[in-house]
Amino acid sequence: MNSAVEQLLSGPRPLPIVAAGDSVLRRRAEPYDGSLSADVLADLITAMRETMLAAPGVGLAAPQIGLGVQLAVLEDLATLPSEAARVRDRSPLPFRVLVNPSYRTVGDDVAAFYEGCLSVPGYQAVVERPSAVHLVATDENGAPVDEVVSGWAARIVAHETDHLHGTLYLDKAFTRSLTTNDNYLRRWATPTPLAARAELGF
């Protein structure tokens, strides 16, 4: 893994993002075993954050840059109108790193909203996800993470953790909701997908 990471980091920044159809996105990533030096890991995390923000996105998993290892970065500036933020239970998520994460659903509440993916550029679809998840992981320093995450942050955690298990958001989406970004902005960019559900039939 060291050589793959060093080769990746010696290339252009932002890092190239792997698109759907590449097998690395469909394999379960290997658990991170601490084999990278502190400096190389820090450089990788910095590069992943730069790539995520440049895209722009709110999360990036290592398979999306071609590395089959269980590592993801998350950060949501939540720059959207206040009404949409309220309806979606979306607030800023400070930058964080998840190593070897897993999650399980907390409670019965679910929320269905449009979401996209940097590895499926140009499209969005509605995904129903749990409103809260119990996240277990470690951070980049090896400190344990064991917490309940709710709202839009739970959606981000689930989306990025799914990447590490070979799952794309389209696997869980209402496929009839699939829309181009242009059509989403023109027709369906409302706080909830209710109008899209009625018109597109999902």
N, C-alpha and C positions, 0 to 999 in steps of 0.2 A: 504493500500500500504506500509506503514511503516514496517509492520512485514515481508512482502514479500521481501522488499529490504534488511532489516537487516539479514534475513535468507540467502539470496543470498550472501551478503558480508561476512558472517561468514564461507562460504565454500571455496573451492580451487580457486586459481588464477593461470593463467588466468581463467576467468569465462567460464563455459561450454556454447558453442554456440548451439542454437536450430536449428535443421535441418528441411528442407521442409517436410511437412506432419504433423507438429504440428499446432494445430488450432490457437495458439497465433499469428502465422505469417499471418493468414487469417482473423483476426478481425481488425476492425478499432481501433487503440489505443485510450485510453482516454486522453483528454487534461491534461497536468500537471497543478495541481492547487496550487503548492507551499507548499504542505503538508509536505515535508521532511525538517528536520532541515538543516541548512547550512553545518554542518559537515558531515551529512549523504549524502547529495547531492554531496558534494565535493568528498567524498570517492567513491560514485557510479561513478562519472565522471572519476575519476582516474582509477578505475577498468575497466571501459569500454574502456578507452584509452589503457591501458595495454593489454587488450584482443584483441583489434583491431590490434595493432602493432605486437603482438605475432603471429597472425593468419597466415600470415600477410594480412592486408587489408587496405583500404583507408577510410572506414566508417563503423560505427556500429550503428544500431538502437536498442532501448531498447527491442522491441519484440524478437530480435535475442538472447537475454539472458533471455527470458521468462517473461519480464515485459511489460504488455500492456499499456504503457504510452508514450506520444509523446515527446521523447527525443532521440537525436542522437549526435554522435561525428564524426568528420571528420578530416582527416589529410592525405595529399599526399606528400610524399617525392620526387615523380616524378623521380625516379632513372631508367631512360631508355635512350637509345641512342638518341642523339640530333635530328637526322632526324625524328625518330618516335615521339619525343616530339613536333617537329614543325608541323608535319602533323596532329597530334591529338590535337594541341593547348593545350598542357599539360605542366604546370609549377607547382612548389611547392605550395601547399595549406597549410598555417599554421594551426595548431590545432585550432579547434573551436567547440563550442557546439551550437546545435540548439534545442530550446524548442518550442513546438507547431508550427512547420514550415508549410508553404504552399508555393506553387509556381505556376506561370503561365508562359506560353510561351511568349517570346519576339521576335517579328519578325517572318519571314517565314523560316529562315535557319535551316536546320537539319543536323545531322552528324550520320553516322552509323558505329559503331565499336564493336568489341568483348568486352564483359564485363562478369564478374563472380560475385559470391555471396558467402559469408562465410556460408550461410545457405543452399547452393546447392553445396557442395564441389565436386571437381573433374571435373567440367564442365564449359564451357563458351559458349556464343551464341551472335550473333550480335543483337544489339538493336539500333533502330533509335530514337534519342532524339533531342530536340531543342538545337540549338547551344548557346542559351542564355535564362535564366529564370529570372523572377522577384521573388526574395525570400523575404518572410515576416515571421518573427519569433521573439523570444526574445533569449538573451543569458542566460548563467547560473546565471547571476547577475540580470536578469530581464530587462536589457537594450534592447530597440527595435532594431531589425534588419530589414532593408528595403533597399534592394539593388539589382542591376542587376548583375548576375553572368554569366560568359561566359566560353566557351571552356570546357575542361575536368572537371573543377570544377562544371560546370552546370550539367554535367552528374552525378557526385557524389551527388550533392544536390538532384537531381530528384530521383535517386536510393534510397537514404536513406529516403527521405520524402515519397516515395511510400510505403516503408516498414511500415510506421506509419499508412497507409491507407489500409493495408492488401493486398498489391500488391507486387508480386515478379517480378524480371526482366524477368523471363521466360514468364510472361503474355503478355509482349510487344515485345518479341524477334521474329526474323525470325526463326521458329523452325527447318527449314532445315539446318540452320547454326550450330546447336548444335554440340559440339565437346568435347571430353575429353581433359583435360589439356595436356596430353601427345601428342595427335594428334595436338592440337593447336601449341605446341612448335615445333613439327616436321614438320608441313605442313603450318600452317596459321599465324605464328608469324611475319607478315609483317606489315608495318605502316598502311596499309588500308586492308579491307577485300575483295578487288576486286577479288583476285585469288580464295578465298573461295567461293565467290558469283558465279563465273563462273563454278567452279567444283561441288559445292554442290547444285546449282540451287535454289537460293533464291533471 
